[in-house]
Amino acid sequence: MARKRPETPDEFIRRYPRVTAHIIAESLGYATPTRAAQIGLDGRDGRLNYCEWVDHCYKGDARRCLRDAIRNRHYHKGYMAEYKVAKKIVDRYLETQEEPLFASWF
């Protein structure tokens, strides 16, 4: 029996914590865990996402944004794009349900 697909940002984060962290890193910290998860859900389902970052950089194309986050995963290193920091933020969310209010690096 196949696993149920995530339908909420929380379910997406729990199922795909590394992808969520890579979306945060790709956003240069703009996205919080729940925002990154919503981008992931919208990308998976082919929906537009009007988050300021996705709208500006991808013209709302969440699928392209998700694809870039996955393709660029090996480059998520260094200032403002560090995967290890993004993953710690996701892990903290999974443990405590707490996340930054505005952007992940602040």
C-alpha positions in Angstrom: 0.0 0.0 0.0 1.4 3.4 -1.0 1.9 6.1 1.6 -0.6 9.0 1.7 0.7 12.1 0.0 1.4 15.1 2.2 -1.5 17.6 1.9 -0.5 20.2 4.5 2.8 22.1 5.0 3.3 20.2 8.3 2.9 16.9 6.6 5.3 18.0 3.8 7.9 19.0 6.3 7.6 15.7 8.2 7.8 13.7 5.0 10.5 15.8 3.2 12.6 17.6 5.8 15.6 17.7 3.5 13.7 19.1 0.5 12.2 21.7 2.8 15.6 22.7 4.0 16.9 22.9 0.4 14.0 25.2 -0.5 15.0 27.5 2.5 18.6 27.4 1.3 17.6 28.1 -2.3 15.6 31.1 -1.1 18.7 32.4 0.7 16.8 32.2 3.9 13.7 34.1 2.8 11.4 31.1 3.3 10.5 29.8 6.7 9.8 26.0 7.1 6.1 26.3 6.6 6.5 28.7 3.6 9.1 26.4 2.1 6.7 23.4 2.5 3.8 25.3 0.9 6.1 26.1 -2.0 7.0 22.4 -2.2 3.3 21.4 -2.2 2.4 24.0 -4.8 5.4 22.9 -6.9 4.4 19.2 -6.7 0.8 20.0 -7.6 1.7 22.5 -10.4 0.0 25.4 -8.6 1.2 29.0 -8.7 2.7 30.4 -5.5 2.6 34.2 -4.9 5.1 34.3 -2.1 7.2 37.5 -2.9 10.4 35.5 -3.6 8.7 32.9 -5.9 6.6 35.6 -7.6 9.6 37.8 -8.3 12.2 35.1 -9.2 10.0 32.5 -10.8 6.9 34.5 -11.9 4.9 32.4 -9.4 6.0 29.0 -10.9 6.4 26.9 -7.8 7.2 23.8 -9.8 10.3 25.5 -11.3 11.3 26.8 -7.9 11.0 23.3 -6.3 13.0 21.8 -9.2 15.7 24.4 -8.9 16.0 23.8 -5.1 16.5 20.1 -5.7 18.8 20.5 -8.7 21.0 23.1 -6.9 21.2 21.1 -3.6 24.9 20.5 -4.0 25.5 24.2 -4.1 23.7 25.1 -0.9 26.8 26.2 1.0 28.1 29.4 2.4 26.6 32.7 3.5 22.8 32.9 3.1 22.6 29.5 1.3 23.9 27.1 3.9 21.9 23.8 3.9 23.2 22.7 7.3 21.7 25.8 8.9 18.5 25.4 7.0 18.2 21.8 8.1 18.7 22.8 11.8 15.8 25.2 11.4 13.7 22.5 10.0 14.7 20.1 12.7 13.8 22.7 15.4 10.4 23.0 13.8 9.9 19.3 13.8 10.9 19.1 17.5 9.1 22.2 18.8 6.7 23.5 16.1 8.6 26.8 16.4 9.9 28.7 13.4 11.1 32.2 12.6 8.3 34.8 12.1 9.7 36.4 9.0 12.7 34.8 7.4 14.8 31.8 8.4 18.1 33.6 8.8 16.8 36.4 11.1 
